[in-house]
Each structure stands twice: as structure tokens, then as C-alpha cells.
Amino acid sequence: MSRLLNEYDYDSVHAQAGVLMKKRKHLKRSAVEGYLRHFDTKCAGSKAEAERAREVLPGGIQHNLANNHPFALAIEKAEGPYLYDIDGNRYIDFLCAGGPIILGNNYPAVRDAAVKLIMEKASVTGLYSVYERELAELIHSYMPGIEMFRMLGSGTEADIIAIRLARAYTKKKHIIRIMGGYHGWSDQLVYNEGKTTEEMLNGIPLDCFQNTHCVPVNDVEALEAAVVKYESEGGVAAFVMEAVGQDSGAVPTTKEYHREARRLCDKYGMLLIYDEVVTGFRLGMGGAQAIFGTHPDLTVFGKIIGGGFGCSGGIGGRKDIMSMLAAGVSAAAENKVKVGGTLSANPLTALAGITVIKELEEKKVHAALDKASDHFMRGIADITEKYDVPAILFHHSSILHIDVSGLQHIPYFYKGNDPEGERQLLDAYQNYIEFSMALAAEGLIIANGGKTYLPYGSIGIVDDALDVYDRVFRQYE
Ligand SMILES: Cc1ncc(COP(=O)(O)O)c(C=O)c1O
């Protein structure tokens, strides 16, 4: 019922999503109740902490990733493949801090480099450090298209600057993106046809979205039609895409689509921007662009290039475009683009990024992750088969898609206000959060109800992780 699919075979993934629309299964109610009791008793410290936090932190948490159901788990330690909460429970960590932790928690080489820097030098000065150049040179050595690189505070910031730069360079106005893709939470890019909620839009003037448009994934004709439409209304500055597709490839892009996107960008004079916040240095040393064999004009980075430390973001690409970024004294020069950030490019993040990237190469981490991910996903396919649970299963290297809800695919089946689409959304969402809750109760934390990450440090325990999934899937009906 659920075989392992090829990560570039959109048609098969879409067809399997169609199966989920009709045959989605859920955790038995008795299992859900048991898990809720588990959290009440075994995670009482986290529960009390969550109630207290709600008094001083809006919503009780500070980031969506921590939005565990039924309440946020208070984590006090992360070591190797595991996370530990304040009640002393241990979890296999397949969240990887949302992506940055590719090697494993507290990985010795990275930790030691950071501690040495803090003890012997300085973690931040506000001035230039050689680590910034070293990181840029290192990235360029693996991604030749990154002729220049600029560190920033987050992926969100890097996406903001990418579209500003594209508009300044092309002198055009509109931005086209794939519907459902995530490019941070800035005013212009939070808009996300097919996924936009009122909460997302609250506080943002509608004018902000006037020049940002979404197209369905892998539909070359729809992309060209959008470009043609907006060419006469100020022109299209850029086509922005999560390189592997929305939500780290949950709705995957095909290789053909990448080639066509490049062709259309060249034909109409718009920039091709790859958001590689998740995929950069996770899919391989050359990122998604090496896999697709295409050359974006600009690439947005985050996560791994900061080695899991704060202020992890950056933008890189063609020298003629990147040279427009103002920094300090050149800010007044003609046709420069304003960008800043007090803590961007701090020595600690830059050195952590350098250390991680060197370690990835030295230990041949990607080859090991590809092999382990494949083994793990075949095991998951066997388990879903055994318990007859329909699922969409594939992986982009160590980004694992184990999707029993089909949530991200719903806009591709139901348009507008179709009541069946609304019903599907509610049903899939319930399935999505209960899946992560069940896995957490059984001792494994994932990134969200559809995708997760395998870190290098967990390769030795993937069979333990399979046992966790087995305990959860046996309770679906
Ligand atoms: C593809 C993509 N772009 C941008 C971002 C935003 O990055 P940040 O959370 O560092 O602002 C994310 C975050 O997960 C992402 O997955």
C-alpha cells in the first residue's frame, strides 16, 4: 500500500497523496487518550513549566517548532542522538533543531571549536573577522555559483534581501513563487496562496502582497503565463523556489521543472532564486543546485552554514548582483542595496559553520546519511505495509518524508472554498499533530507531522527509531 517513492517523481507522490485523500487512517482514540495520559504523568514538569511560561511568553513558546501537542516539552539537554526533558525523559532527536544539527547534538569538533573561541578569543566584536572570508571561500569551493557571500541573521532575513536585490538589479517589480513554499515570515513573503491563514496576514497591509504571486509546482505553463501577465505590469524580478519543493520537498519539484525555470528566467530577464535554507549542505556539499544541475542567480542559506549557532543565514550568488549589497562605507554609492545586522557574521557562527562544513567533507557524511536514510525509509515502508497504513514515503537524502496526513497536498486536490477541501484540512491536521504527539510519547521527536531529518550522529540507532514508528503505526485504524 505504501512503497518507497522516488523523490523527483512528482506524479507518483501526487497519486499517493490522492490515496490519502480517500483512505487516510488515524490513531485509535484509545491510543490518543493513552498518550495524553502519558504526557500528564510522565511530563508533569514540562506541563507545569508550560503553564508558567504562558504568563510571560506569548503562547508559551517562541517558535513553531516547540509547539508540541498537548504542551511544549521543556528540553534541558541535547547530546549525540538524544534530547532530554526536565522530567528526565529521553527522546531520539529527529528534529535536529529544525535542520541545523546535521552532525548530531553537541558534536565534539563543533563544540570544541566554539568553546576554544569563547575562552581564548571572542564570540562577538562587531568588527571584521577572518572567519567570514573563510566561510565564504569554503562555500564557493563547493558551490562555484556562490561567487560572493553575505552572512545574515536568519533565513527570513536572507529571503528578504534576495527579493530586494532582485528588484534593484532587474529594476522590475513582481516576484513569483511556488504556492505553499516557505520563505520565512516577512511581510512580503509570508503570503502563501494555498496555505495563507488570517493569522498569517494579520497586521500586514494587503498592498504588501500586490506584487507577490504564487504558481502551482511543476507547472511550466502556469509559470510562463504568470510571467507574461506581469511583464506588462512592471515586469518580474525573480522566481523564488524552495529548491526541492514546498516544506523541504514534501510536494517535490522535478528535474525538468528546474531546467524549464532556468530557461524562462533567461528568456524573460528575471533572476532565479533558490531558497536552500534547508537543503544547503544537507543534500550534499553542492546543495540542491548540484543535484538539479541548474545555476540559480542567487541562493538563500540558513541552518547548517551557521553550524547550529544563532544568526544562521546568508545569501550568495553572482558577483555582479551581490556587489550591489551595501556594507558600511559603500552604502552611499549608486544603486546599492541596504542591508545590515549587528550580530550577522559574528565569529562564533562563522567558525561553527566552517567547522561543520569541513567535518561533512572529511567524514563523508552525506554518503553515510544517504545510505542510512535509505535503510530507514525501507524499514518504514515495511512497517506501513505490515499495518496497512497508507503513507507518502520518500526522502531527499536525510530529509525524510513520512506523511500519513497528506496535509501539504490538499490545495492540489481541492480549490477555493470547496467544503470537502475544508473537511480534508481539518482531518489531515488532526492526523498530523497526533502523529508527532504519538512519536514523542514513544520517545522520538520529529520536525513536523510530515517530514523530519536524520542526523549523522543517529545513524547507529536508526533501528531503535524504526521500533518507535512500529509502536505508533500498529495503533492506526
Ligand atoms: C526553506 C526555508 N526558507 C526560509 C526559512 C526561514 O529561516 P529562519 O527560520 O532562519 O528565519 C526556513 C525555515 O525553516 C525554511 O525552511
The ligand as an SDF file (V2000), in Angstrom:
LIG
                    3D

 16 16  0  0  0  0  0  0  0  0999 V2000
   13.0020   26.9740    3.0510 C   0  0  0  0  0  0  0  0  0  0  0  0
   13.0780   27.9390    4.2100 C   0  0  0  0  0  0  0  0  0  0  0  0
   13.2830   29.2360    3.9570 N   0  0  0  0  0  0  0  0  0  0  0  0
   13.3750   30.1340    4.9560 C   0  0  0  0  0  0  0  0  0  0  0  0
   13.2630   29.7530    6.2730 C   0  0  0  0  0  0  0  0  0  0  0  0
   13.3580   30.7670    7.3580 C   0  0  0  0  0  0  0  0  0  0  0  0
   14.5630   30.6060    8.0570 O   0  0  0  0  0  0  0  0  0  0  0  0
   14.7010   31.1520    9.5490 P   0  0  0  0  0  0  0  0  0  0  0  0
   13.8460   30.3160   10.4200 O   0  0  0  0  0  0  0  0  0  0  0  0
   16.1700   31.0190    9.8430 O   0  0  0  0  0  0  0  0  0  0  0  0
   14.2730   32.5770    9.5160 O   0  0  0  0  0  0  0  0  0  0  0  0
   13.0510   28.3960    6.5860 C   0  0  0  0  0  0  0  0  0  0  0  0
   12.9090   27.9490    7.9680 C   0  0  0  0  0  0  0  0  0  0  0  0
   12.7110   26.7960    8.2710 O   0  0  0  0  0  0  0  0  0  0  0  0
   12.9270   27.4640    5.5140 C   0  0  0  0  0  0  0  0  0  0  0  0
   12.6940   26.1690    5.7450 O   0  0  0  0  0  0  0  0  0  0  0  0
  1  2  1  0
  2  3  1  0
  2 15  2  0
  3  4  2  0
  4  5  1  0
  5  6  1  0
  5 12  2  0
  6  7  1  0
  7  8  1  0
  8  9  2  0
  8 10  1  0
  8 11  1  0
 12 13  1  0
 12 15  1  0
 13 14  2  0
 15 16  1  0
M  END
$$$$
